[in-house]
Amino acid sequence: MRVAIHQGPLADLPRLDADLVVTAELGTTGYHIGARTHELAEPADGPTATRMAALARKTGAALVYGYPETDGSAVYNSVQLIDATGRRLANYRKTHLFGDLDKKWFTPGDEPVVQADVGGVRVGLLICYDVEFPELVRAHALAGTELLVVPTALMSPYELVADTLVPARAYESQLFVAYANRCDVEQELTYCGRSCIVAPTGEVLTRAGSGPALITADVTREALAASRLENTHLADRRPELYRGTTA
């Protein structure tokens, strides 16, 4: 499967030679927008979903995008996966909220592992801060996720997350990771870019810089299987020793 990360405005998304395109956290509205977050929130099947479905059909690729989701009285920081025909496959609500920017405006989700099949690859969804919790990434690996997709809004000076932590997560849990960041400025926040696609070996297959970019890499089940034969972290686990250590 050819995976692309579009590090830039959704309006600039071109037609791509890709099976799956990943965009940033809350890319449809902006992240640091205060009360407008609730004003712009809508259901998972709302107007933005319709617009993104049309965009997926136009680009000929499955699409992951971030948006503020309303459900009853709650508003969630969500991402949705739509296939190339415009069909909604999966919707994930951010479970680990980062600082006041998240906690003031969003309700945390309570479903840790959300997945769907795209082109024969099992795709899992997380958002930004979620990937900084190894337990959550490992839960995906144990549930069969092969490609972990992480829309994010990572700001300076936290480049360490993109450069060091994301490759470590891919290696320790033996899965591909597509980490899609922003590269613009909102109020006092400067988003650092550095989106990447990382192999389960920990190798960074492709990485963006600090400006708008389109990066692509191939994700194959054969490469995943070969890595898991060589790097046997999942097979060598001893769960009986870990009981109680995650509470």
Secondary structure, DSSP 8 states (H G I E B T S, - for coil): -EEEEEES-GGG----S-SEEE--TTTTT-SS-TTHHHHH-B-TTSHHHHHHHHHHHHHTSEEEEEEEEEETTEEEEEEEEE-TTS-EEEEEE-SS--HHHHHTT---------EEEETTEEEEE--GGGGG-HHHHHHHHHTT-SEEEEE---BTT-HHIIIIIHHHHHHHHT-EEEEE---SEETTEEB----EEE-TTS-EEEE--SS-EEEEEE--HHHHHHHHHHS-TTTT--GGGTTTS--
